[in-house]
Amino acid sequence: MATTNGTATPPEHKKLKILMLHGFTQSGRSFDIKTKALKKSLDKHFPPAPKPGHLTQYPGGVELVYPTAPIRLDVTDIPGFDVDGSDKEGPLEAYGWWRRKGDDEPYRYEGMELGLARIAETLTSQGPFAGVLGFSQGGAAAGMVASLLEPGRRAAFEAAQGAGGMRYPDSFVEDTGYVEGTVHPPMRFAVSYSGFGASTNALYQAFYEPKIATPMCHFLGSVDTVVSEERSLRLVDACVAGRGLEGGVPRVVYHPGGHFLPSSGKQYVAALVAFIREAIGESEGGRSGSGKQEQRAEDMDLPF
């Protein structure tokens, strides 16, 4: 029987819980607002039992959880922000999971231990989660979280320390009875929208060596000028399935837009739904995602 905050959840109420990680300069609240259309679509495709289409493993429907990153940003952290104050009045409500330091590769991520600790806290207090979904910096973090919870990953970090790698995060270590004493069981799936692989700095290579085995789907904007395709494909190629197909479901889905999450385009929602069903081993009985990757720009949601 699953538990949330120490309270037992009856099997008939078990929900498909997804950890939602916002992008740099966003917050949990803003990400929640901007993904309302996506949540409505997921509610429609994964309704509570006994409605048609419900997931037998998660008869309680879908629940999305939106933590806010711990690092509060200031105007100097945000390229293009009007430092004279004309862009925004009042306190800046912008957060990040880490700050990137350096003028070029290999970058270093300042405060990453704080960001990962906030995620670990959410995993412990509001889990267990079936999957993790992130946008931009949150997409990069989603890959890291999936990696950290996999069997054998702590050993990979320990081996990499001798070559300058970072220590396995203490915040993810707890004698919970899960694999290797982590704070949460391995994720069943991960999703990245406009995400990217971490810096080529040796500090972070244990996230990706060995490759991430957790099923992961990547949504990329073909005209994204914020995160280059090269950086996004670095994360794609760090996954075991990479750019392939599993069960006919593409692991890389391109949309013809820029740096945003296409939360209302039917074909992109269909691809996400088909991926989740494939990752958890449930079929809909009918036709799932078409795998079609390029559609009209007018089908896209507004950028954020």
C-alpha positions as CSV (number, residue, x, y, z in Angstrom):
1,M,0.0,0.0,0.0
2,A,1.5,3.3,-1.0
3,T,2.0,6.1,1.5
4,T,2.0,9.9,1.4
5,N,3.4,11.9,4.3
6,G,3.2,8.7,6.4
7,T,-0.5,8.1,5.6
8,A,-1.5,4.9,3.9
9,T,-3.2,5.3,0.5
10,P,-5.8,2.7,-0.3
11,P,-5.0,0.8,-3.6
12,E,-8.2,2.0,-5.2
13,H,-7.0,5.7,-4.7
14,K,-3.4,5.3,-5.8
15,K,-2.5,8.1,-8.2
16,L,-0.1,8.5,-11.0
17,K,2.1,11.1,-9.3
18,I,4.5,13.2,-11.4
19,L,7.1,15.5,-10.1
20,M,7.1,18.7,-12.1
21,L,10.4,20.7,-12.2
22,H,10.2,24.2,-13.5
23,G,12.7,26.0,-15.6
24,F,15.3,28.7,-14.7
25,T,13.6,32.0,-13.6
26,Q,10.3,30.2,-13.0
27,S,8.6,28.9,-9.8
28,G,6.5,25.9,-8.9
29,R,3.4,28.2,-9.0
30,S,4.2,29.7,-12.4
31,F,4.9,26.3,-13.9
32,D,1.6,25.0,-12.5
33,I,-0.2,27.9,-14.2
34,K,1.6,27.5,-17.5
35,T,0.9,23.7,-17.7
36,K,-2.8,23.9,-16.9
37,A,-3.7,22.7,-20.4
38,L,-1.3,19.8,-20.1
39,K,-2.8,18.8,-16.7
40,K,-6.3,18.9,-18.2
41,S,-5.2,16.6,-21.0
42,L,-3.6,14.1,-18.7
43,D,-6.7,14.1,-16.5
44,K,-8.7,13.3,-19.6
45,H,-6.4,10.5,-20.7
46,F,-5.8,9.0,-17.3
47,P,-9.1,9.6,-15.4
48,P,-9.9,8.0,-12.0
49,A,-11.6,4.6,-12.2
50,P,-14.1,3.4,-13.3
51,K,-14.0,5.8,-16.3
52,P,-12.8,4.4,-19.6
53,G,-9.1,4.7,-20.2
54,H,-8.1,4.8,-16.6
55,L,-4.8,3.2,-15.6
56,T,-5.3,-0.1,-13.7
57,Q,-2.1,0.6,-11.7
58,Y,-3.2,4.1,-10.8
59,P,-7.0,4.1,-10.4
60,G,-6.9,7.4,-8.5
61,G,-6.0,9.4,-11.6
62,V,-3.2,11.9,-12.1
63,E,-1.5,14.2,-9.5
64,L,1.1,16.7,-10.5
65,V,3.4,18.1,-7.8
66,Y,5.2,21.4,-8.3
67,P,8.1,22.3,-5.9
68,T,9.9,25.6,-6.2
69,A,13.7,25.6,-6.5
70,P,15.5,27.0,-3.5
71,I,17.8,29.5,-5.2
72,R,16.1,32.9,-5.5
73,L,17.5,34.8,-8.4
74,D,18.3,38.4,-8.8
75,V,18.4,40.6,-11.9
76,T,22.1,39.9,-12.5
77,D,21.2,36.2,-13.0
78,I,18.8,36.8,-15.8
79,P,20.2,37.9,-19.2
80,G,18.2,40.7,-20.8
81,F,16.4,41.7,-17.6
82,D,15.8,45.5,-17.4
83,V,18.0,46.4,-14.4
84,D,16.3,49.8,-14.3
85,G,13.2,48.1,-13.1
86,S,10.8,48.7,-16.0
87,D,10.4,44.9,-16.6
88,K,8.9,44.2,-13.2
89,E,7.9,46.0,-10.0
90,G,8.3,44.5,-6.6
91,P,10.3,41.5,-5.5
92,L,11.6,39.2,-8.3
93,E,9.8,35.9,-8.1
94,A,12.3,33.9,-10.1
95,Y,14.1,30.7,-8.9
96,G,16.7,28.2,-10.1
97,W,17.9,24.7,-9.3
98,W,21.4,26.0,-9.7
99,R,23.4,28.9,-11.2
100,R,25.8,28.3,-14.1
101,K,29.2,29.7,-13.5
102,G,31.9,30.3,-16.2
103,D,32.1,31.9,-19.6
104,D,32.3,28.7,-21.6
105,E,32.5,24.9,-21.2
106,P,33.3,23.3,-18.9
107,Y,30.7,25.1,-16.8
108,R,30.3,24.7,-13.1
109,Y,26.9,24.6,-11.4
110,E,26.8,26.7,-8.2
111,G,24.2,25.6,-5.6
112,M,23.3,22.3,-7.3
113,E,23.5,20.6,-3.9
114,L,20.7,22.9,-2.7
115,G,18.5,22.2,-5.7
116,L,18.9,18.5,-5.4
117,A,18.2,18.7,-1.7
118,R,14.9,20.5,-2.3
119,I,14.0,17.8,-4.8
120,A,14.9,15.0,-2.4
121,E,12.8,16.7,0.3
122,T,9.8,16.7,-2.1
123,L,10.4,13.0,-3.0
124,T,10.4,12.1,0.7
125,S,7.5,14.2,1.8
126,Q,5.1,13.9,-1.2
127,G,6.1,10.6,-2.9
128,P,6.3,8.1,-4.1
129,F,6.2,9.4,-7.7
130,A,5.8,7.3,-10.8
131,G,7.8,9.8,-12.9
132,V,9.5,13.2,-13.2
133,L,8.8,15.9,-15.9
134,G,10.9,19.1,-16.3
135,F,11.2,22.1,-18.6
136,S,14.6,23.6,-19.6
137,Q,16.8,23.6,-16.5
138,G,14.1,21.4,-14.9
139,G,14.4,19.0,-17.8
140,A,18.1,18.7,-17.1
141,A,17.3,18.1,-13.5
142,A,14.7,15.5,-14.4
143,G,17.4,13.5,-16.1
144,M,19.6,13.9,-13.1
145,V,16.9,12.7,-10.7
146,A,16.1,9.7,-12.8
147,S,19.9,8.9,-12.9
148,L,20.4,9.3,-9.1
149,L,17.7,6.8,-8.2
150,E,18.9,4.0,-10.5
151,P,20.6,0.9,-9.1
152,G,24.4,1.2,-9.2
153,R,24.5,5.0,-9.6
154,R,26.1,5.6,-6.2
155,A,28.9,3.2,-7.1
156,A,29.4,5.2,-10.4
157,F,29.7,8.4,-8.5
158,E,32.2,6.9,-6.1
159,A,34.3,5.6,-9.0
160,A,34.2,9.0,-10.7
161,Q,35.3,10.9,-7.6
162,G,38.9,9.9,-8.2
163,A,38.8,11.6,-11.6
164,G,37.3,14.9,-10.2
165,G,33.7,13.9,-10.1
166,M,31.2,15.2,-7.6
167,R,30.1,13.3,-4.5
168,Y,26.8,11.4,-4.7
169,P,24.4,13.9,-3.1
170,D,23.9,13.2,0.6
171,S,20.3,14.4,0.3
172,F,19.5,11.4,-1.8
173,V,20.9,8.9,0.7
174,E,18.6,7.5,3.3
175,D,18.0,4.0,4.8
176,T,14.5,3.7,3.4
177,G,14.6,0.1,2.2
178,Y,14.7,1.3,-1.4
179,V,17.5,0.3,-3.7
180,E,20.9,1.1,-2.2
181,G,19.4,3.2,0.5
182,T,18.1,6.1,-1.6
183,V,15.2,8.4,-0.5
184,H,12.9,7.1,-3.3
185,P,12.6,4.1,-5.5
186,P,13.7,4.4,-9.2
187,M,11.5,6.5,-11.4
188,R,9.4,4.6,-13.9
189,F,9.8,7.3,-16.5
190,A,11.2,10.8,-17.0
191,V,10.3,13.5,-19.5
192,S,12.3,16.5,-20.6
193,Y,10.9,19.6,-22.5
194,S,13.8,21.7,-23.9
195,G,16.1,20.1,-21.4
196,F,19.8,19.5,-21.8
197,G,22.7,17.4,-20.6
198,A,24.9,18.9,-17.9
199,S,28.2,20.6,-18.5
200,T,31.0,18.5,-19.9
201,N,32.8,19.3,-16.6
202,A,34.1,16.0,-15.1
203,L,32.2,16.9,-11.9
204,Y,28.9,15.8,-13.5
205,Q,29.8,12.8,-15.8
206,A,28.6,10.2,-13.3
207,F,25.0,11.3,-14.0
208,Y,25.5,9.9,-17.5
209,E,28.1,7.2,-17.2
210,P,26.8,4.5,-17.3
211,K,23.9,5.8,-19.5
212,I,20.5,6.6,-17.9
213,A,18.4,3.4,-18.1
214,T,15.1,4.9,-16.9
215,P,12.7,5.4,-19.9
216,M,13.0,9.0,-20.9
217,C,11.2,11.0,-23.5
218,H,12.6,14.3,-24.9
219,F,10.5,17.1,-26.5
220,L,12.7,19.6,-28.5
221,G,11.8,22.8,-30.3
222,S,13.2,22.9,-33.8
223,V,13.8,26.7,-33.5
224,D,14.8,26.8,-29.9
225,T,17.4,29.6,-29.5
226,V,17.7,29.3,-25.7
227,V,18.8,25.7,-25.5
228,S,20.7,24.5,-28.6
229,E,19.8,21.1,-30.2
230,E,23.4,20.0,-29.5
231,R,22.9,20.5,-25.7
232,S,19.5,18.8,-25.8
233,L,20.9,15.8,-27.7
234,R,23.7,15.5,-25.2
235,L,21.0,14.4,-22.7
236,V,19.2,12.3,-25.3
237,D,22.4,10.4,-26.1
238,A,23.1,9.9,-22.4
239,C,20.0,7.6,-22.3
240,V,20.1,3.9,-23.1
241,A,17.2,4.2,-25.5
242,G,18.6,7.4,-26.9
243,R,16.9,8.5,-30.2
244,G,15.1,5.2,-30.7
245,L,11.6,3.8,-30.5
246,E,10.2,1.6,-27.8
247,G,6.9,-0.1,-28.6
248,G,6.5,2.2,-31.5
249,V,6.7,5.3,-29.3
250,P,9.4,7.9,-30.2
251,R,11.8,8.9,-27.5
252,V,12.6,12.2,-29.3
253,V,9.7,14.4,-30.4
254,Y,10.4,17.7,-32.3
255,H,7.9,20.5,-32.5
256,P,8.3,23.5,-34.9
257,G,8.4,26.1,-32.1
258,G,11.0,27.6,-29.8
259,H,11.8,27.4,-26.1
260,F,8.4,26.4,-24.6
261,L,6.3,23.5,-23.6
262,P,3.7,22.5,-26.2
263,S,1.0,21.6,-23.6
264,S,-2.1,21.8,-25.8
265,G,-1.0,20.5,-29.2
266,K,-2.9,17.2,-29.5
267,Q,-0.1,15.3,-31.3
268,Y,2.4,16.2,-28.6
269,V,0.0,15.3,-25.8
270,A,-0.7,12.0,-27.6
271,A,3.1,11.3,-27.8
272,L,3.5,12.0,-24.1
273,V,0.5,9.8,-23.2
274,A,1.7,7.0,-25.4
275,F,5.2,7.2,-23.8
276,I,3.8,7.1,-20.2
277,R,1.6,4.1,-21.0
278,E,4.5,2.3,-22.7
279,A,6.9,3.1,-19.7
280,I,4.5,1.7,-17.1
281,G,3.4,-1.2,-19.2
282,E,-0.2,-0.3,-19.9
283,S,-2.0,-0.1,-23.2
284,E,-5.1,1.9,-24.0
285,G,-6.6,-0.7,-26.2
286,G,-7.0,1.7,-29.0
287,R,-4.4,3.6,-31.1
288,S,-1.9,5.5,-29.0
289,G,0.6,8.2,-30.0
290,S,1.1,8.5,-33.7
291,G,4.9,9.3,-33.5
292,K,4.4,12.2,-35.9
293,Q,7.0,14.8,-35.0
294,E,6.3,17.9,-37.0
295,Q,2.9,19.8,-37.1
296,R,1.6,23.3,-37.6
297,A,2.8,26.1,-35.3
298,E,-0.7,27.2,-34.7
299,D,-1.3,24.0,-32.7
300,M,1.3,25.1,-30.2
301,D,0.8,26.6,-26.8
302,L,2.0,30.1,-25.9
303,P,5.7,30.3,-25.0
304,F,7.1,30.8,-21.5
